[in-house]
Each structure stands twice: as C-alpha cells, then as structure tokens.
Amino acid sequence: MLPIPRIAIVGRPNVGKSTLFNRICGRRKAITDNRAGSTRDRNYAQVSWQGAAFELVDTGGLLLETDDPLLGPAADQAQRAIDEADLVLFVVDGRAGLLPDDAAIGRQLRRGGKRVVVAVNKIEGPSDGVPEFTRLGFPLVVPLSAEHGQGVGDLLDAALLALPRVAVPEETSPPLRLALVGRPNVGKSSLLNRLLGSERAVVSAIPGTTRDTVDSLLEQGGKRYHFFDTAGIRRRRLLKETVDQVSVVQARRSIERADVAILLLDATEGVREMDATIAGYIHEAGRGVVIAVNKWDLAREHSLTMRGFEAEVVRHLKFLSWAPRVFVSGRSGKGVAALLSTAERVQAARQTRVTTGELNRLLARAAEAHAPKADKGNRQVKILFGTQIGIAPPTFVISINHPVDLHFSYRRYLENQLRAAYGFEGTPIVLKVRTRRH
C-alpha cells in the first residue's frame, strides 16, 4: 500500500500560506493574521481532493537571515517540512511581485531537488504580473486567490498530477484524541516533541511561542493517538494581541475536539489560579482529564515531593479530585509511557456503562445509608428510579418523588458512591434529576 503523499506549503512571511491551508482544509485550522510570524510550528492536516488523499503541512514564514528569536526556529520547522515533503507549494504574493526573498527561497528549493508548484496568491482577476514568477525556474506556476477560493482547484489538480494517487483510507478505529493544555511555557511543546520523538513543535523559553493548535498523529504499540498541542491559555486581560485571543479560542476548541485533555502543570511553579481556570474549561466541556505534573526532573532541586504536590493539587483543584495525576518530564522522558496508559484508562472509563439493575441497587444502598436531601424545603425526598442515558461523559437520570432538586452535597455523595463502585477514573459524571410521581 502506497503511503499518503505529503505536500508542504512554504514561502516568505505574510504571503497567505495559512489562508491557503485553511481553504484547502475547508475549516479554520491555522491562525491567519496580517503580521509576519503568526504561524510558527508545522501544522498538519489529512485532506483529499477528487478522491485522492494527501497530507498538507502549513509552515512558518521562511526568512533565510533573521535575528528574530522566534522566526529563526520557525524557519527551521519550515525546512524540516520541506525535507519530509513529496511536493512543495511555493506561495508568493502576486500583488507585491517577485521579491529578492522569493528568489532566495526559490534557489534553496532548486538545490534541494524537490518537485515544486509555484502558487501566485492574491490574484483576484486577470493579471500581467504572473509571468514574472516564471523567472523562479519552476515549470508550474498557478495564479489563485486563497481568500476567495479562486484557482485553488487548479492548484490542487496541478500538484496531485505529480504525485502517486492514493485513495482516501477507510478509518476503522479512530485514534484517541488528546489535547495538551496549560498555561504558557509549562512545557507542552517539549512534551509533545518527546512523545513524537522529533522536533515537531517550536520550543523556546518565550511564553506564547505556540499559537496554532498543532495536530500530530502518534502510532505506538499498535495504538494511535491524535494530539492537539495548543497555545498556552492566558488570562483575558493579558491577551493584548488579536492572534493570542484566537489562540485561546482554539485551545478551548481543542478541548472540545478531544476525548481526554492533558492538563500540564509546572512542578517548579506550583498550582496557579490560571491552572484552575483551565481545569474548569475541561470540566465544563465534559472531557476526560489527566493532570500531568511536568518538569519533575527538577523536583529534588526545588525540594518537592510527590505527596506534597499531590496535596497542593487537591487543595487548589478540588473539583478534579478524581483526576489521575502523572509526574512527567518532557526533557528526560520520565513518565511519558505512564501518561499514555493513564489516558487510555480514562478513555475506557468515559465509555463505561452501568446496567439499570446495578444502578438501582447502588442507589437503594446509598439511600439506606444516607437519606436523600432536597436542595430546599423540608420535604422528604425519595429516589424512585435511576438509569444511565449516555456515555462520554457517563450521564445518569435519577427520578425522585417531588419537583425539587437534590442538595449539592447529596449529589456529590451519589457521585462518590458511583466512583467507589465503578471507578470512572478521570471522567466527570453527570447527574440529572427529574420528578416522577409514584
């Protein structure tokens, strides 16, 4: 079976690479912004055109000589994408014309011997400027407007003619979807790179380096994991740039897309208020959660113990007391295998079903030990019946004999009884109450 061909989108900053990536993907996957450097990591997507499958890679802007501490590594990421690609879409700006940086990138691509299609972007109508880009030395030059979708089909036709045709694969068992979330600079990209075994995301000591949600597929031990490495989630008042505001929105969307969210904490900084806010986003979305305490290789240096840090997590994140904790190091790889196996267990817990008979026997025992309590009033409440109506997260309906809700402390009591009986490791439990007169 032929591997799916890979196409990399490259070019200097602000020529519309991410806009073209989003247009081909059919959804807003990469951040687009009118300033250079919005895309820093390689951003992957599996897509198809006219029944042919291919993998598309968006990259940061190529500047061959720059002192910018982030654009330099972004250019390294772009070069990695070129090296691993079967074909390169070299995007240039038709409005700006052929610039020296375009010519320099063209020379670099020719030296690499890659198959290249030049995509002259921002051409909304007939233009006499397109022929000048033939001076780059590549035979295929296609005018288009990524923003409006004009000419994108012609571009894909030209690109795929040069590649082996691979049919869109039928997916049998979907991968476990994992979102890496946390405050800026807690080590999300470093951990992702360790998991994947390659420099997949830009890593730097500058908070906020990752702006896009970076998708990666890991196959290990016959299992597949789909990772979303997200931009660090910051306090709203710290979001000074529009692109950072979009990063937070995309991070929250990644939580929504995931089966299990991995909440990264920085062992050297302890649990912060923003960690609790992010944990609230995960809980609100009803996703499974694993708390990963990163940088644990520095624990001795900071006089940290697992027991002490566990107590701090429970104290600050009481509403996630049921979430498993794993101590990891993105730098050394410590705990990485345990992190994946824990995420697997959490996903299994999210799918757990309890039979109606078992559930009602548990509710009867719970009511006998502690009588149900209403949230208001002095009416005596009786649990009549319970049933599970959903999974991921496990969702239960409990029928009672009066039009009141159960007291929050009694809800917590029932949840604890369910966890004691069936585990439900790392997953929220939803209890719905309804009145049914007997």
N, C-alpha and C positions, 0 to 999 in steps of 0.2 A: 504493500500500500504506500503510495507516494505521500510524503509529508506535505502539510499545508504550506504553500509558499508565503514568504514574508516580504512585505513592502514597507519601506521606511520613507517617511516624509521629512525632508530636510530643507534647509535654506537659512538665509540670514534672519535676524530677529524682525518681527512685525511685518512679514510678507503674507500672513494669513494661513500659516500651516495648521494651527489648531482649528480655525474655521473650516478648512477643508476636511480635517479629520472628523469634526463633528458632522459635517454634511454627509460624508460617506457612511459614518456610523448610524446616521439617522436619529441621533439624540445628542443632547448637550453633555458630552462626556468630558471633554477638555475645557479648561477655562480659557476664554478669549478675552483679551484686553488690548487696548491701543498703545500699551507701552511695551518696550522690549523686555524680554526675560520672563514673561508670565508663565511659560512652560519650562520647567527645569529638569524633570525626570523623563524617562521614556514612558510613554503611555500606550498600552497595548489594547487592541480590540480584535476579536474574531468576527469577520463580516463576510458577506458573499455578494456577488454581482452576476446576474444572469445564470444562476445555478453553480457558479464557480466559487469555491471557498478560498479565502486568504486571510492572513493576519496583518493588520495595519498597525504601524508604530509611529506615534507622534513624538517629536523631539524638540528640545530647546533650540534656540537660535544659534547658528554657527558663526562665531566671530573668531577668526584664526589668531588674532592678537588682542587680548583684553586684560585689564587689571582688575576687573570686577570679580570679587571673590566667589560669586555665585554663577556668573555667566561662564567662567572658566570650566568648573565641573560640569555645567550643563552641556558645554561643547564636547567634553569627554563622553558624556552619555550619548550625544548625537553620533559621535564617531563609533561607539560600540554598536549602535543601531545600524549604521552603515555596514559595519563589518559582518553582522549576522544576517543582513537582508539579502534576498534574492534579486530585488529590484529597488531602485531609488526613485521616488518622485521628488525632483528638484524644483521647489517652488520659488518663483521670482515675482517681483512686483511690476506688473505691466504699466502702471501709472508712473512709477519712478524711473522706469527704463533700466537698461543694463548698467550696473554699478561695479566698481572695482572689487567689492567683496563678493559679488556674484561670480565674477571671473575667477577669483581666487578659489572659491568653493568648487567651481567647475573644473579647474586644473587638478584639485585634490581628488575629485571623483574620477577623473580620467586616469590618474595614476593608480587608483585602486582597482580599475578594470571592471567596475560594476555596470550592469545594464541600467541606463538612466532614461527617464522621460521627463522633459522639462515642462512644468506646469506654469504657464504665464497667467498669474492670478490678477484679479481686479479689472478684467476686461468685460465691460457690460455691453459692448456693441462692436461693430467693425472697427479695427484699429490697424494703422500702418506701423505701429511700433513693435508688433510681434516678430517680424523678420529679424530685427537686430539681435534677438536672443539665439538665432541660429549660429551666431559667432561663438557661442559657448562650445560648439563642436559636437553636439549630440543630434542624431538624426530626427528624433521625435520631439516636436515642440507643439504643445496643445494650449490654445487660449481658453480661459474659463473665468467664471465668477463664482468662487466658493460661497460667497454670501448669498447669492441669488440662485445658485444651483445650475447656472448655465454652463454647458460644456463639461460638467463633471462626468456624465455618462461616456462621452467621447474619450475622456482621460482614462477611465477605467477600462474601456474597450482596448485602447492602445497598450495599456500596462499589462493586461492579462493575456494579450496575444503573445507576449514574450515569455510567458511562464507556463509550466505544465498545468493542465486543467485538473483540479481536484474537486470532486463532488462534495457538497455540504454534508459533513458527517452526521449520522444519527446518534444523538446522545442517549445512551442507555441509562446510566446512573449519574445524576448531576453531582458535581463536586460540592464539598462542604464549603459554604461561603462564610468567610471570616473577615471582619472589619477590625483593623488595628486603629484604635482611637486613644486620644490622650492630649494633654497639654502640649504646647510646642516644646521641642527639644528634650522630650523624655526618652527618646531613642527608638521611635517607631521605625524609621527608615533603616537604622542599623540592625534592628531585629529582623526586619524583612530581608535585608541582604544576607544575614546569617541563615535564615530559613531557606532562601533560594540558592545560597552558595555562590552568589555573584553580586557584583556592584550594580544592582538593579535600580536603586533609587539614590539620588544625590544625598550624601551625608555631610553635614557641616555643623559647626558649633554656633551657627547663626540661627536664632529661633525663627521659625516660619519658612524654612527652606522648601519644604514640600507644599505646593499649592494645589496641584491637581490631586484627584483621587487616582492612585496608581493601581491598576489591576494586574495581578500576576497569578499564574496557574502553577501549582506545585504538585508533582506526582511522586509519591514516596510510599514504598511498601504496598503497592497495589491500590493505594487510596489517592484521591485527588482533592486538593484544597485550592479554592479560589480566594485570593487575598485582595482586600482593598486597603492599601496604605493611604491614610488620609492626612490632610493638613492638620496641624495642631489646632485644637479648638480654644479660642481665647475669649476673654470677657468682652462683651459687646462694646464697652467704652474704649477698648484698646484696638478696635477694628478701624483703623484710620484709612485704609485703602479699600476701594471697592473690590479689588481682586481678593483681598483677605476675607471680606464679608462673604463672597461667593465660596471661598474655601470652607468656611464654617457651614454654609448651607450644604455643600457637597459632602462634608464629613457626616452631617446628620442624615443625608440621603444614603450614604454608605451604610450607616447603622440600619436604616430601613431595608436596604437590599440584603443585608447579611442574615445568616442563620444565628451565628454566635458573634458577639462583639468581644474583642480582647481589649480590656481597659488597662493601659500601661500606666504604672506609677513609677516615679523616680525614687529609688531607695534612699538616695543621698539628700533628697529634699523633703521626704515625708509626704503625708497626705495633705493636699491643699484644698481650699474651698472650691476651686475650679474643677478638681477631680470629682468632687461630689456632684457638681452641676452636670458634668459629662455622664456620670453614672446615672443621673436622673434621666438624661436623654435616652439611654439604653433601656432603662426600666420602663419608661413611658412608651417606647416602641415595642415592648413585649418580647425583646430578643433575649436569647441565652447570653450569659456573660461569664467570662473568666477574668479574674484580676491577676495581671502579671506584674510582679514587682521587679522592675528592671534595674540594671547596674548593681546586681547583688555581688558581683566580683569585688566591689568596693566596700562591702559590709564591714569587714574587720577594720579597715582604715577609719570608718565612721562609728566604730563600736556598736554595731547593730546586731540584734539577734532576731531570729525568725519569730520567736514567741512575742517579743516586744513589738515587732512591726505588725504581726497579726492583730495584737490588741489595739494598735493605732488604727488599723483598717476597720475593725469592728466598731470602734468608737466614732469614727467620722463617717462611715458608710453603713449605718445600722440597717438601712432598708435593703442592703445587699448582703446581709449576714449569711445568706445561704449560698453565696457565690464562692466557688473554689478559688484558692489562691495558689499561684505558682511563682517561685522565685527563679528569675532568669538573668542571663547576661547576654545581651546582643553582641558584646565584644568577644567573649570567650566561647559562647555557645552553650553555657551551662543552663540546663532546664528546658532547652528547646524541644527535645523529644517529649518530655512530660507535658509541655504546653499543648502540643498537637493531640496527644492521647486524652488530655483533660477536655479539650474542645470536642472531641469525638463523643465522650461520655455525656457532656452537656447536651449535644445534639440528640443523642438517644433519649435523654430524659425529657426533652421537649416533645418527643413523639410518643411518650408513654400514655397508654390508655388503661383506665380502671373500669372494670365491669360494674354495671349498675348494682348488682347484688353485693359485691365487695364494698362499694362506696357507701351503700346504705347501712351495712353492718358497722362500718367505721363510724358513720355519723351517729348511729344509735349508741355505740360505746362512748363516744365523745360527749353526747348529751347526758348520758347517765352519770358520767364522772363530773361534768360541769354543765348545769342547766343553761340553755341559750339565753342571751341577754339582748334586749332591744336597744336601738340607739337612742330612743327617747320614750318617755312614758313608763308606766308601771305594769303594762300588760304582760302576762305570762306568755312567752313565745314557745312554740313547739315546732320542731323540724319535722315536716311531713314526708319529704322525699328528696332525693338528690340524684343527679345524673350528669355525666360528662358530655359536653356538647362540642368540644373541639380540642385540638392539639396545637402545639407551636404558637403560643404557649398553651399548656393544659388549662382548659376552661370548664368550669362546673356551674350548674344551676342548682340552687337549693330552694325548695319550696317551703314556706312557713305559713302559719295559720292566721297572721294578722298583716295588714298593709303597712308594715314598718320595715326598716332595715335592721340588720344585725349590728350590734355595737362593734366598733372597730377592733376592740380588744378580743371580742369573741371570733371575729373573722380571722384575726391573727392566730388565735388558738386552734381554729379548724385547719388553717394552713399548716401550722406546725404538726398537727396530727397527720395530715396528708404526707408531709415530708418525712416524718418518722416512719410511716408505713411503706412509702413507695420511693423515697429518695428525692426525686425531682431536683437532682443536683444542677445548680447553675441556671435554673429557669424560673421565671416568675410564674405564679399560679393566679388565675383569675377566678374569683368567686362572684357569681351573680345571684341576687336574691329576688324571688318573686313570691307573690301571695297566691295561695291556693287553698280555698276553704274546704274543710273536710266534712 
